[in-house]
Amino acid sequence: MKKLLLYFLTFIFICFLLPALLTKSNIPVTAKQEEEKKEDNIQEETETKKHANEKDTNIQLLHKKTGEIETVELDNYLCHVVSAEMPADFELEALKAQAVVARTYTMYKVKYKKHDNADICDDSTCCQAWVSKETRLERWEESKRESNWQKIEQCVEETKGRIITYENEPINAFFHANSGGTTELPINVWGGGNLPYLQVVETAGEEGYTQYASEIEFSYTELIEKLKTKYQDIQIDFTNPEEIKILEYTDSKRVKTIQLGNHRISGVEARSILGLRSTNFEIVKQEGKIKFTVKGYGHGVGMSQTGADTMAKQGRNWEEIIHHFYTGVEIKEINSM
């Protein structure tokens, strides 16, 4: 009888109670585990993307004077570049354009490394200007320091991740201070071939900036001494009008070749030797003196900074400014490439 009761109770447990217990415990646990696993996967994916983005936006900056290489976050670096390259009192849209141009130039340098262990350096004659925040603040009027830096941070933040591309690659985003009304082709500055996105474009309204017009005057002796730094055999007959003469202009009205005594040199070389602000110059001959009157400031390739500010004052936004100075380009996110 006891055995029969035991068998009966065992049968009841196996047939009814055990399935109920398994159903009650296993289904919710499995659903919970799946949900937790899903959350873990999402978190893991987010962390992976975060670390990847952090890696992508960190650059190796070479400080040329000390030789130190510093790892810096891209947008932090750009604040220092923009504050060094463009006046903070320029229009916000012009500063935004400068931020995008500087970010693009940086990513181009990252891809085509010029420095062995660094992505880019802080020397403007080699890469881009860079200045520490402390130094930058010291150079501004005390009353404008905080607002100026906030403005720089704003223009970098509001264009975050945006770069200029041509055929899905970052462009070599050259820029300069003042075009003198017309930009220049890179072949006329550095030789080699032209880049399709760097064409001659006109920009009105740059005349009101101090960078637009300049002049430099040399006595005959001073001019000879300047030229001797490159050409020891230089000889000029100042009574002969053919011995100091512009021979050829580029399409942007800059000096392509010039005759200086017994040497025919490029406008770019004349600019370098004589310390002229650009190759957009004319020669004025005076008694005992030679004067060079110059338009613009810089090599003239790519975006004119004063041109960008002019366009911003006319109501153009940073994207319109970029499309004006760079032909056939697209503006894309860094991480979309």
C-alpha positions as YAML, in Angstrom:
chain: A
units: angstrom
residues:
- id: 1
  name: MET
  ca: [0.00, 0.00, 0.00]
- id: 2
  name: LYS
  ca: [2.83, 2.42, 0.90]
- id: 3
  name: LYS
  ca: [4.64, 1.48, -2.29]
- id: 4
  name: LEU
  ca: [1.50, 2.10, -4.31]
- id: 5
  name: LEU
  ca: [1.09, 5.55, -2.71]
- id: 6
  name: LEU
  ca: [4.76, 6.36, -3.39]
- id: 7
  name: TYR
  ca: [4.39, 5.35, -7.04]
- id: 8
  name: PHE
  ca: [1.26, 7.45, -7.35]
- id: 9
  name: LEU
  ca: [2.93, 10.54, -5.86]
- id: 10
  name: THR
  ca: [5.98, 10.07, -8.10]
- id: 11
  name: PHE
  ca: [3.72, 9.81, -11.14]
- id: 12
  name: ILE
  ca: [1.89, 13.04, -10.17]
- id: 13
  name: PHE
  ca: [5.23, 14.87, -9.68]
- id: 14
  name: ILE
  ca: [6.68, 13.74, -13.00]
- id: 15
  name: CYS
  ca: [3.55, 14.33, -15.06]
- id: 16
  name: PHE
  ca: [2.26, 17.58, -13.58]
- id: 17
  name: LEU
  ca: [4.46, 19.33, -11.03]
- id: 18
  name: LEU
  ca: [7.88, 19.00, -12.71]
- id: 19
  name: PRO
  ca: [6.80, 20.47, -16.10]
- id: 20
  name: ALA
  ca: [5.08, 23.32, -14.27]
- id: 21
  name: LEU
  ca: [8.24, 24.08, -12.31]
- id: 22
  name: LEU
  ca: [10.43, 23.90, -15.42]
- id: 23
  name: THR
  ca: [8.04, 26.12, -17.36]
- id: 24
  name: LYS
  ca: [7.89, 28.68, -14.57]
- id: 25
  name: SER
  ca: [11.65, 28.91, -14.08]
- id: 26
  name: ASN
  ca: [13.14, 28.38, -17.53]
- id: 27
  name: ILE
  ca: [11.09, 30.65, -19.81]
- id: 28
  name: PRO
  ca: [11.51, 33.90, -17.83]
- id: 29
  name: VAL
  ca: [15.19, 33.16, -17.16]
- id: 30
  name: THR
  ca: [15.86, 32.54, -20.85]
- id: 31
  name: ALA
  ca: [14.08, 35.77, -21.87]
- id: 32
  name: LYS
  ca: [15.98, 37.67, -19.20]
- id: 33
  name: GLN
  ca: [19.27, 36.24, -20.34]
- id: 34
  name: GLU
  ca: [18.53, 37.13, -23.94]
- id: 35
  name: GLU
  ca: [17.67, 40.69, -22.95]
- id: 36
  name: GLU
  ca: [20.82, 41.02, -20.86]
- id: 37
  name: LYS
  ca: [22.89, 39.59, -23.69]
- id: 38
  name: LYS
  ca: [21.33, 42.08, -26.11]
- id: 39
  name: GLU
  ca: [22.12, 44.95, -23.75]
- id: 40
  name: ASP
  ca: [25.67, 43.68, -23.32]
- id: 41
  name: ASN
  ca: [26.12, 43.51, -27.09]
- id: 42
  name: ILE
  ca: [24.82, 47.05, -27.53]
- id: 43
  name: GLN
  ca: [27.12, 48.32, -24.80]
- id: 44
  name: GLU
  ca: [30.08, 46.45, -26.26]
- id: 45
  name: GLU
  ca: [29.35, 47.83, -29.74]
- id: 46
  name: THR
  ca: [29.04, 51.35, -28.35]
- id: 47
  name: GLU
  ca: [32.34, 51.02, -26.49]
- id: 48
  name: THR
  ca: [34.02, 49.64, -29.60]
- id: 49
  name: LYS
  ca: [32.78, 52.56, -31.69]
- id: 50
  name: LYS
  ca: [33.78, 55.00, -28.97]
- id: 51
  name: HIS
  ca: [37.32, 53.64, -28.78]
- id: 52
  name: ALA
  ca: [37.56, 53.54, -32.57]
- id: 53
  name: ASN
  ca: [36.45, 57.17, -32.82]
- id: 54
  name: GLU
  ca: [38.86, 58.18, -30.09]
- id: 55
  name: LYS
  ca: [41.63, 56.44, -31.96]
- id: 56
  name: ASP
  ca: [40.61, 58.07, -35.26]
- id: 57
  name: THR
  ca: [40.54, 61.58, -33.81]
- id: 58
  name: ASN
  ca: [43.82, 61.47, -31.94]
- id: 59
  name: ILE
  ca: [46.82, 62.84, -33.81]
- id: 60
  name: GLN
  ca: [50.55, 62.91, -33.20]
- id: 61
  name: LEU
  ca: [51.67, 66.55, -33.12]
- id: 62
  name: LEU
  ca: [55.36, 67.40, -33.54]
- id: 63
  name: HIS
  ca: [56.53, 70.55, -31.77]
- id: 64
  name: LYS
  ca: [59.33, 71.62, -34.10]
- id: 65
  name: LYS
  ca: [61.30, 73.73, -31.62]
- id: 66
  name: THR
  ca: [61.58, 71.03, -28.96]
- id: 67
  name: GLY
  ca: [61.25, 67.90, -31.09]
- id: 68
  name: GLU
  ca: [58.57, 66.64, -28.68]
- id: 69
  name: ILE
  ca: [55.72, 64.57, -30.14]
- id: 70
  name: GLU
  ca: [52.42, 65.01, -28.32]
- id: 71
  name: THR
  ca: [49.24, 62.94, -28.67]
- id: 72
  name: VAL
  ca: [46.33, 65.37, -28.91]
- id: 73
  name: GLU
  ca: [42.60, 65.05, -29.58]
- id: 74
  name: LEU
  ca: [41.80, 66.40, -33.04]
- id: 75
  name: ASP
  ca: [39.23, 69.08, -32.15]
- id: 76
  name: ASN
  ca: [41.31, 70.30, -29.24]
- id: 77
  name: TYR
  ca: [44.24, 70.62, -31.65]
- id: 78
  name: LEU
  ca: [42.02, 72.49, -34.13]
- id: 79
  name: CYS
  ca: [41.09, 75.14, -31.56]
- id: 80
  name: HIS
  ca: [44.79, 75.96, -31.24]
- id: 81
  name: VAL
  ca: [45.21, 76.00, -35.03]
- id: 82
  name: VAL
  ca: [42.19, 78.18, -35.81]
- id: 83
  name: SER
  ca: [43.14, 80.66, -33.08]
- id: 84
  name: ALA
  ca: [46.64, 80.87, -34.59]
- id: 85
  name: GLU
  ca: [45.60, 81.03, -38.26]
- id: 86
  name: MET
  ca: [42.60, 83.38, -38.32]
- id: 87
  name: PRO
  ca: [41.73, 86.53, -36.31]
- id: 88
  name: ALA
  ca: [39.06, 85.80, -33.70]
- id: 89
  name: ASP
  ca: [37.15, 88.94, -34.67]
- id: 90
  name: PHE
  ca: [36.40, 87.50, -38.12]
- id: 91
  name: GLU
  ca: [32.81, 86.42, -38.74]
- id: 92
  name: LEU
  ca: [31.74, 83.12, -37.15]
- id: 93
  name: GLU
  ca: [30.95, 81.53, -40.53]
- id: 94
  name: ALA
  ca: [34.46, 82.39, -41.76]
- id: 95
  name: LEU
  ca: [35.94, 80.82, -38.64]
- id: 96
  name: LYS
  ca: [33.81, 77.72, -39.20]
- id: 97
  name: ALA
  ca: [35.13, 77.49, -42.75]
- id: 98
  name: GLN
  ca: [38.67, 77.80, -41.37]
- id: 99
  name: ALA
  ca: [37.97, 75.01, -38.87]
- id: 100
  name: VAL
  ca: [36.78, 72.67, -41.63]
- id: 101
  name: VAL
  ca: [39.71, 73.61, -43.87]
- id: 102
  name: ALA
  ca: [42.17, 73.03, -41.00]
- id: 103
  name: ARG
  ca: [40.54, 69.68, -40.11]
- id: 104
  name: THR
  ca: [40.70, 68.61, -43.76]
- id: 105
  name: TYR
  ca: [44.33, 69.69, -44.11]
- id: 106
  name: THR
  ca: [45.14, 67.73, -40.95]
- id: 107
  name: MET
  ca: [43.47, 64.55, -42.20]
- id: 108
  name: TYR
  ca: [45.30, 64.91, -45.52]
- id: 109
  name: LYS
  ca: [48.59, 65.12, -43.60]
- id: 110
  name: VAL
  ca: [47.61, 62.10, -41.48]
- id: 111
  name: LYS
  ca: [47.09, 60.08, -44.65]
- id: 112
  name: TYR
  ca: [50.26, 61.25, -46.41]
- id: 113
  name: LYS
  ca: [52.70, 61.49, -43.52]
- id: 114
  name: LYS
  ca: [55.57, 63.91, -44.00]
- id: 115
  name: HIS
  ca: [57.10, 63.39, -40.57]
- id: 116
  name: ASP
  ca: [58.44, 59.97, -39.56]
- id: 117
  name: ASN
  ca: [56.80, 59.60, -36.14]
- id: 118
  name: ALA
  ca: [54.22, 62.38, -36.26]
- id: 119
  name: ASP
  ca: [51.13, 63.22, -38.30]
- id: 120
  name: ILE
  ca: [51.67, 66.98, -38.46]
- id: 121
  name: CYS
  ca: [53.86, 69.71, -36.97]
- id: 122
  name: ASP
  ca: [53.24, 73.15, -35.47]
- id: 123
  name: ASP
  ca: [55.38, 75.07, -38.00]
- id: 124
  name: SER
  ca: [53.26, 77.15, -40.41]
- id: 125
  name: THR
  ca: [55.99, 77.07, -43.08]
- id: 126
  name: CYS
  ca: [55.75, 73.26, -43.10]
- id: 127
  name: CYS
  ca: [52.21, 72.35, -41.96]
- id: 128
  name: GLN
  ca: [49.83, 74.59, -39.97]
- id: 129
  name: ALA
  ca: [50.38, 77.25, -37.33]
- id: 130
  name: TRP
  ca: [49.64, 76.11, -33.79]
- id: 131
  name: VAL
  ca: [49.83, 78.12, -30.58]
- id: 132
  name: SER
  ca: [49.18, 77.10, -26.98]
- id: 133
  name: LYS
  ca: [46.02, 78.40, -25.33]
- id: 134
  name: GLU
  ca: [48.06, 80.29, -22.73]
- id: 135
  name: THR
  ca: [50.09, 82.10, -25.37]
- id: 136
  name: ARG
  ca: [47.02, 82.84, -27.47]
- id: 137
  name: LEU
  ca: [45.13, 84.31, -24.51]
- id: 138
  name: GLU
  ca: [48.09, 86.52, -23.62]
- id: 139
  name: ARG
  ca: [48.06, 88.03, -27.11]
- id: 140
  name: TRP
  ca: [44.37, 88.99, -26.94]
- id: 141
  name: GLU
  ca: [43.02, 91.95, -25.05]
- id: 142
  name: GLU
  ca: [42.10, 90.83, -21.54]
- id: 143
  name: SER
  ca: [38.46, 91.81, -21.96]
- id: 144
  name: LYS
  ca: [38.13, 89.63, -25.07]
- id: 145
  name: ARG
  ca: [40.05, 86.53, -23.99]
- id: 146
  name: GLU
  ca: [37.17, 84.41, -22.70]
- id: 147
  name: SER
  ca: [34.69, 85.34, -25.45]
- id: 148
  name: ASN
  ca: [37.29, 84.86, -28.18]
- id: 149
  name: TRP
  ca: [38.22, 81.38, -27.00]
- id: 150
  name: GLN
  ca: [34.55, 80.40, -26.65]
- id: 151
  name: LYS
  ca: [34.00, 81.60, -30.22]
- id: 152
  name: ILE
  ca: [36.88, 79.45, -31.47]
- id: 153
  name: GLU
  ca: [35.55, 76.40, -29.59]
- id: 154
  name: GLN
  ca: [32.06, 77.05, -30.99]
- id: 155
  name: CYS
  ca: [33.21, 77.09, -34.61]
- id: 156
  name: VAL
  ca: [35.13, 73.83, -34.14]
- id: 157
  name: GLU
  ca: [32.26, 72.14, -32.29]
- id: 158
  name: GLU
  ca: [29.57, 73.23, -34.76]
- id: 159
  name: THR
  ca: [31.54, 71.75, -37.66]
- id: 160
  name: LYS
  ca: [32.63, 68.66, -35.75]
- id: 161
  name: GLY
  ca: [33.78, 65.77, -37.94]
- id: 162
  name: ARG
  ca: [33.26, 67.64, -41.21]
- id: 163
  name: ILE
  ca: [35.97, 67.61, -43.87]
- id: 164
  name: ILE
  ca: [36.26, 68.58, -47.55]
- id: 165
  name: THR
  ca: [36.61, 65.69, -49.99]
- id: 166
  name: TYR
  ca: [37.20, 65.13, -53.68]
- id: 167
  name: GLU
  ca: [36.42, 61.67, -55.04]
- id: 168
  name: ASN
  ca: [35.89, 60.52, -51.44]
- id: 169
  name: GLU
  ca: [39.38, 61.56, -50.30]
- id: 170
  name: PRO
  ca: [40.38, 64.52, -48.09]
- id: 171
  name: ILE
  ca: [41.73, 67.35, -50.23]
- id: 172
  name: ASN
  ca: [45.01, 69.19, -49.81]
- id: 173
  name: ALA
  ca: [43.18, 72.19, -48.38]
- id: 174
  name: PHE
  ca: [45.55, 75.10, -48.94]
- id: 175
  name: PHE
  ca: [44.62, 78.53, -47.61]
- id: 176
  name: HIS
  ca: [46.19, 81.98, -47.40]
- id: 177
  name: ALA
  ca: [45.56, 85.42, -45.93]
- id: 178
  name: ASN
  ca: [44.39, 87.56, -48.88]
- id: 179
  name: SER
  ca: [44.10, 86.68, -52.58]
- id: 180
  name: GLY
  ca: [44.23, 90.26, -53.85]
- id: 181
  name: GLY
  ca: [40.94, 89.55, -55.59]
- id: 182
  name: THR
  ca: [41.84, 86.30, -57.39]
- id: 183
  name: THR
  ca: [43.23, 82.95, -56.23]
- id: 184
  name: GLU
  ca: [46.12, 81.12, -57.89]
- id: 185
  name: LEU
  ca: [46.80, 77.68, -59.40]
- id: 186
  name: PRO
  ca: [49.19, 75.47, -57.41]
- id: 187
  name: ILE
  ca: [51.32, 74.72, -60.51]
- id: 188
  name: ASN
  ca: [52.32, 78.40, -60.65]
- id: 189
  name: VAL
  ca: [53.56, 78.29, -57.05]
- id: 190
  name: TRP
  ca: [55.09, 74.86, -56.54]
- id: 191
  name: GLY
  ca: [55.27, 73.41, -60.04]
- id: 192
  name: GLY
  ca: [54.17, 69.83, -60.67]
- id: 193
  name: GLY
  ca: [50.59, 69.27, -61.72]
- id: 194
  name: ASN
  ca: [47.39, 71.09, -60.91]
- id: 195
  name: LEU
  ca: [44.68, 69.75, -58.62]
- id: 196
  name: PRO
  ca: [41.13, 69.81, -60.04]
- id: 197
  name: TYR
  ca: [39.64, 71.28, -56.87]
- id: 198
  name: LEU
  ca: [42.13, 74.20, -56.76]
- id: 199
  name: GLN
  ca: [41.14, 76.56, -59.56]
- id: 200
  name: VAL
  ca: [41.36, 80.31, -60.14]
- id: 201
  name: VAL
  ca: [38.34, 82.00, -58.53]
- id: 202
  name: GLU
  ca: [37.55, 85.65, -57.95]
- id: 203
  name: THR
  ca: [36.65, 87.14, -54.59]
- id: 204
  name: ALA
  ca: [35.36, 90.68, -54.25]
- id: 205
  name: GLY
  ca: [35.60, 92.88, -51.18]
- id: 206
  name: GLU
  ca: [39.13, 92.11, -49.95]
- id: 207
  name: GLU
  ca: [40.35, 95.67, -50.48]
- id: 208
  name: GLY
  ca: [39.25, 96.79, -47.02]
- id: 209
  name: TYR
  ca: [41.73, 94.53, -45.20]
- id: 210
  name: THR
  ca: [45.26, 95.53, -44.21]
- id: 211
  name: GLN
  ca: [46.56, 92.37, -45.91]
- id: 212
  name: TYR
  ca: [45.33, 93.58, -49.32]
- id: 213
  name: ALA
  ca: [47.91, 96.23, -50.27]
- id: 214
  name: SER
  ca: [51.57, 96.73, -49.41]
- id: 215
  name: GLU
  ca: [54.69, 98.15, -50.95]
- id: 216
  name: ILE
  ca: [58.42, 97.82, -50.48]
- id: 217
  name: GLU
  ca: [61.12, 100.11, -51.79]
- id: 218
  name: PHE
  ca: [64.79, 99.42, -52.50]
- id: 219
  name: SER
  ca: [67.67, 101.66, -53.45]
- id: 220
  name: TYR
  ca: [69.69, 100.32, -56.36]
- id: 221
  name: THR
  ca: [72.36, 99.13, -53.97]
- id: 222
  name: GLU
  ca: [69.84, 97.44, -51.66]
- id: 223
  name: LEU
  ca: [68.22, 95.62, -54.57]
- id: 224
  name: ILE
  ca: [71.58, 94.33, -55.79]
- id: 225
  name: GLU
  ca: [72.50, 93.14, -52.28]
- id: 226
  name: LYS
  ca: [69.18, 91.34, -51.90]
- id: 227
  name: LEU
  ca: [69.60, 89.55, -55.20]
- id: 228
  name: LYS
  ca: [73.19, 88.59, -54.39]
- id: 229
  name: THR
  ca: [71.92, 86.35, -51.59]
- id: 230
  name: LYS
  ca: [70.87, 83.99, -54.40]
- id: 231
  name: TYR
  ca: [72.75, 85.21, -57.47]
- id: 232
  name: GLN
  ca: [76.32, 86.27, -56.75]
- id: 233
  name: ASP
  ca: [76.92, 87.30, -60.36]
- id: 234
  name: ILE
  ca: [73.92, 89.64, -60.57]
- id: 235
  name: GLN
  ca: [74.40, 92.73, -62.70]
- id: 236
  name: ILE
  ca: [71.75, 95.34, -63.48]
- id: 237
  name: ASP
  ca: [71.98, 98.34, -65.78]
- id: 238
  name: PHE
  ca: [69.38, 100.58, -64.15]
- id: 239
  name: THR
  ca: [69.42, 102.92, -67.16]
- id: 240
  name: ASN
  ca: [68.11, 100.13, -69.38]
- id: 241
  name: PRO
  ca: [64.33, 99.63, -68.97]
- id: 242
  name: GLU
  ca: [64.63, 96.09, -70.32]
- id: 243
  name: GLU
  ca: [66.76, 94.96, -67.37]
- id: 244
  name: ILE
  ca: [64.00, 95.29, -64.77]
- id: 245
  name: LYS
  ca: [60.84, 94.11, -66.41]
- id: 246
  name: ILE
  ca: [57.90, 91.75, -65.83]
- id: 247
  name: LEU
  ca: [57.92, 89.30, -68.73]
- id: 248
  name: GLU
  ca: [54.88, 87.13, -68.11]
- id: 249
  name: TYR
  ca: [51.78, 86.91, -65.90]
- id: 250
  name: THR
  ca: [49.78, 83.90, -64.76]
- id: 251
  name: ASP
  ca: [46.05, 83.59, -65.44]
- id: 252
  name: SER
  ca: [45.37, 85.17, -62.05]
- id: 253
  name: LYS
  ca: [47.46, 88.26, -62.99]
- id: 254
  name: ARG
  ca: [50.39, 87.32, -60.79]
- id: 255
  name: VAL
  ca: [53.97, 87.61, -61.94]
- id: 256
  name: LYS
  ca: [55.13, 84.40, -63.63]
- id: 257
  name: THR
  ca: [58.59, 85.51, -64.82]
- id: 258
  name: ILE
  ca: [60.60, 88.67, -64.34]
- id: 259
  name: GLN
  ca: [63.85, 89.99, -65.79]
- id: 260
  name: LEU
  ca: [66.27, 91.30, -63.18]
- id: 261
  name: GLY
  ca: [69.52, 92.29, -64.85]
- id: 262
  name: ASN
  ca: [71.30, 89.27, -66.27]
- id: 263
  name: HIS
  ca: [68.84, 86.82, -64.66]
- id: 264
  name: ARG
  ca: [65.33, 85.77, -65.60]
- id: 265
  name: ILE
  ca: [63.59, 84.34, -62.54]
- id: 266
  name: SER
  ca: [60.10, 83.27, -61.49]
- id: 267
  name: GLY
  ca: [57.74, 85.57, -59.66]
- id: 268
  name: VAL
  ca: [57.68, 83.08, -56.75]
- id: 269
  name: GLU
  ca: [61.47, 83.30, -56.43]
- id: 270
  name: ALA
  ca: [61.43, 87.10, -56.67]
- id: 271
  name: ARG
  ca: [58.82, 87.21, -53.91]
- id: 272
  name: SER
  ca: [60.99, 85.00, -51.67]
- id: 273
  name: ILE
  ca: [64.25, 86.88, -52.27]
- id: 274
  name: LEU
  ca: [62.77, 90.36, -51.95]
- id: 275
  name: GLY
  ca: [60.36, 89.59, -49.09]
- id: 276
  name: LEU
  ca: [57.20, 90.56, -50.98]
- id: 277
  name: ARG
  ca: [53.81, 89.58, -49.59]
- id: 278
  name: SER
  ca: [52.68, 87.92, -52.82]
- id: 279
  name: THR
  ca: [53.56, 87.47, -56.50]
- id: 280
  name: ASN
  ca: [50.76, 89.86, -57.45]
- id: 281
  name: PHE
  ca: [53.01, 92.90, -57.83]
- id: 282
  name: GLU
  ca: [53.97, 95.73, -60.17]
- id: 283
  name: ILE
  ca: [57.27, 97.60, -60.48]
- id: 284
  name: VAL
  ca: [57.54, 101.38, -60.14]
- id: 285
  name: LYS
  ca: [60.92, 102.83, -61.22]
- id: 286
  name: GLN
  ca: [61.98, 106.03, -59.48]
- id: 287
  name: GLU
  ca: [65.17, 108.06, -59.39]
- id: 288
  name: GLY
  ca: [67.69, 105.88, -57.57]
- id: 289
  name: LYS
  ca: [64.95, 103.54, -56.30]
- id: 290
  name: ILE
  ca: [62.79, 100.60, -57.33]
- id: 291
  name: LYS
  ca: [59.37, 100.20, -55.67]
- id: 292
  name: PHE
  ca: [57.26, 97.05, -55.69]
- id: 293
  name: THR
  ca: [53.52, 97.58, -55.15]
- id: 294
  name: VAL
  ca: [51.85, 94.38, -54.01]
- id: 295
  name: LYS
  ca: [48.28, 93.07, -53.84]
- id: 296
  name: GLY
  ca: [47.31, 90.22, -51.51]
- id: 297
  name: TYR
  ca: [49.19, 88.26, -48.89]
- id: 298
  name: GLY
  ca: [50.33, 84.66, -49.29]
- id: 299
  name: HIS
  ca: [50.70, 82.10, -52.07]
- id: 300
  name: GLY
  ca: [47.11, 82.66, -53.21]
- id: 301
  name: VAL
  ca: [46.13, 78.97, -53.49]
- id: 302
  name: GLY
  ca: [42.86, 77.73, -52.00]
- id: 303
  name: MET
  ca: [40.76, 79.67, -49.51]
- id: 304
  name: SER
  ca: [41.44, 83.34, -48.92]
- id: 305
  name: GLN
  ca: [40.81, 84.04, -45.25]
- id: 306
  name: THR
  ca: [39.82, 87.67, -45.82]
- id: 307
  name: GLY
  ca: [37.76, 86.49, -48.78]
- id: 308
  name: ALA
  ca: [35.98, 84.05, -46.46]
- id: 309
  name: ASP
  ca: [35.31, 86.84, -43.98]
- id: 310
  name: THR
  ca: [33.98, 89.07, -46.77]
- id: 311
  name: MET
  ca: [31.60, 86.34, -47.91]
- id: 312
  name: ALA
  ca: [30.44, 85.74, -44.32]
- id: 313
  name: LYS
  ca: [29.68, 89.45, -43.95]
- id: 314
  name: GLN
  ca: [27.58, 89.16, -47.09]
- id: 315
  name: GLY
  ca: [25.48, 86.45, -45.42]
- id: 316
  name: ARG
  ca: [27.12, 83.36, -46.91]
- id: 317
  name: ASN
  ca: [27.53, 80.33, -44.63]
- id: 318
  name: TRP
  ca: [30.64, 78.24, -44.13]
- id: 319
  name: GLU
  ca: [29.57, 75.57, -46.63]
- id: 320
  name: GLU
  ca: [29.01, 78.18, -49.34]
- id: 321
  name: ILE
  ca: [32.41, 79.68, -48.59]
- id: 322
  name: ILE
  ca: [34.11, 76.31, -48.98]
- id: 323
  name: HIS
  ca: [32.32, 75.52, -52.25]
- id: 324
  name: HIS
  ca: [33.39, 78.92, -53.60]
- id: 325
  name: PHE
  ca: [37.10, 78.36, -53.03]
- id: 326
  name: TYR
  ca: [37.29, 74.61, -53.70]
- id: 327
  name: THR
  ca: [35.84, 73.41, -57.00]
- id: 328
  name: GLY
  ca: [33.76, 70.22, -57.32]
- id: 329
  name: VAL
  ca: [34.20, 69.13, -53.70]
- id: 330
  name: GLU
  ca: [31.89, 67.45, -51.19]
- id: 331
  name: ILE
  ca: [31.66, 68.00, -47.44]
- id: 332
  name: LYS
  ca: [31.54, 64.72, -45.55]
- id: 333
  name: GLU
  ca: [31.89, 63.21, -42.08]
- id: 334
  name: ILE
  ca: [35.33, 61.78, -41.27]
- id: 335
  name: ASN
  ca: [33.84, 58.48, -40.05]
- id: 336
  name: SER
  ca: [31.76, 58.04, -43.22]
- id: 337
  name: MET
  ca: [34.85, 57.51, -45.30]
...
